Amino acid sequence: MFERLEALNRRFDELEALLSQEGATKNPREFARLAKERSALEEVVARFRDWRRLEAEIAEAEKLAQDGDAELRELARSEIGALRERLPALETELKRLLLPKDSRDERNVLLEIRAGTGGDEAGLFAADLFRMYSRYAERRGWKVEIMSSNETGLGGFKEIIALVEGKRAFSRLKFESGVHRVQRVPVTEASGRIHTSAVTVAVLPEAEDVEVEIADKDLRIDVMRASGPGGQSVNTTDSAVRVTHVPSGIVVHCRDEKSQHKNKAKALKILRARLLERAEEAQRSEIAAARRGMVGSGDRSERIRTYNFPQGRVSDHRINLTVYTLDRFLDGELDAVIDTLVTSSQAEALRAEGVSA
C-alpha cells in the first residue's frame, strides 16, 4: 500500500510542476485533464503526508526516549503512546481513499420517479419525493430540469423524469434507487385509516454521446398531439414525441416542451441513459454484491425506505437507521442519511478488502 502511496505522491508533485509551467494553459484541454488528475489525488496525498509527518514525530519521540535526560525520556514515552494511537485511524483512512472509485460518481443524474401500488395516493407521494429531491438539489447548488412528466388529476405524478446537474450528483443520489414506501392517511380517505403506498425511484448516471451510439436506423420516432396540462399551444400542435429504440424495445415519451425538437432531444437523452444502464447492468450487479450486506443492492424492486407520517419517522432498511425528522427530511435535509449510506458502503468495501473499518 505504501509503495502505491509513494508513487501517487510523486505523481502529484509532477502534476504540480506541469500545471505551474509557463505556457501550461496554451492547451486548455490538456491543462483541464492534468488539473482534474491533480484534484483526484489531492485528498489521498494530503492524508499520506499527514501519515509521514506522524511517523517522523514518532521516530523523533523514540529517539528522545532513549537519549534525553530522565524527565525528557518520560515526556517522550507518553508522547509516543499518544502519537501511536492516531496511526490506525489514519491508515484506515488511507485504505479507504485507495478503494476503487466509482467512475460514475462525477456524473449528472437522470432521476426517474414512478407511482407504484396505492393509486392516487402513490401519485401524490411521487410528487412529494420529487419536491424532496428538488429541495435537496437546491441546498447543494444543483440544477433540476424536468425531462418528462405524466401528472394525475390530484396534483401527483404517475411518472416524472428529471435531469439533476451538479457536482458529484450521482455520488450522492445513487443509493436512492429502490422502492420508497409511505404510510399515512391519504387525502382521499374519509375514514382516517392509514394506507401504505409505494413509489419507485431510479437514479441513472447521465450518458455522454460518445458512450452510447444510437444508429438512426434503430430508432422509430412518432410525433403526436400533446394532451393534458401544458397550455393551449402544447395541446394543439404535434409537439409530443415518442422514441422507440427497436433493438432493445425501450420506449420514451416526451411532451412537456412546446417544441417537437426539444422534446426529441430530451427523449434521446433519457434513452441514452437507459441504454447505458442496461450496458452497465453486469458491472452494477458486481458492485451491488459487494454492498448488499450493508446497503442492499440498490435494485428498484427492493424496498429501501419507509416514510411513516403518524410517527414522523423515516426508516432506511438497508442500514437499520431511523430518524424522527420526517418534515425536515421531506424538505430536502437528506445528508444525515446519505452520509451514513456512503460510510456504510465504504466500510463494506473495506471489509471485502480484509480491512477492519
HELIX and SHEET records of a PDB file:
HELIX    1   1 PHE A    2  SER A   20  1                                  19    
HELIX    2   2 ALA A   24  LYS A   26  5                                   3    
HELIX    3   3 PRO A   28  ASP A   67  1                                  40    
HELIX    4   4 ALA A   70  LEU A   97  1                                  28    
HELIX    5   5 ASP A  120  ARG A  139  1                                  20    
HELIX    6   6 ALA A  169  LEU A  173  1                                   5    
HELIX    7   7 LYS A  174  GLU A  176  5                                   3    
HELIX    8   8 ASP A  216  ASP A  218  5                                   3    
HELIX    9   9 GLN A  232  ASN A  235  1                                   4    
HELIX   10  10 GLN A  260  ALA A  279  1                                  20    
HELIX   11  11 GLU A  281  VAL A  295  1                                  15    
HELIX   12  12 LEU A  326  LEU A  330  1                                   5    
HELIX   13  13 ASP A  335  ALA A  352  1                                  18    
SHEET    1   A 8 LYS A 143  GLU A 151  0                                        
SHEET    2   A 8 PHE A 157  GLU A 165 -1                                        
SHEET    3   A 8 VAL A 109  ALA A 115 -1                                        
SHEET    4   A 8 HIS A 195  PRO A 205 -1                                        
SHEET    5   A 8 GLY A 178  ARG A 184 -1                                        
SHEET    6   A 8 ARG A 303  ASN A 308  1                                        
SHEET    7   A 8 ARG A 313  ASP A 316 -1                                        
SHEET    8   A 8 LEU A 321  VAL A 323 -1                                        
SHEET    1   B 3 LEU A 219  MET A 224  0                                        
SHEET    2   B 3 ALA A 240  HIS A 245 -1                                        
SHEET    3   B 3 ILE A 250  CYS A 254 -1                                        
END                                                                             
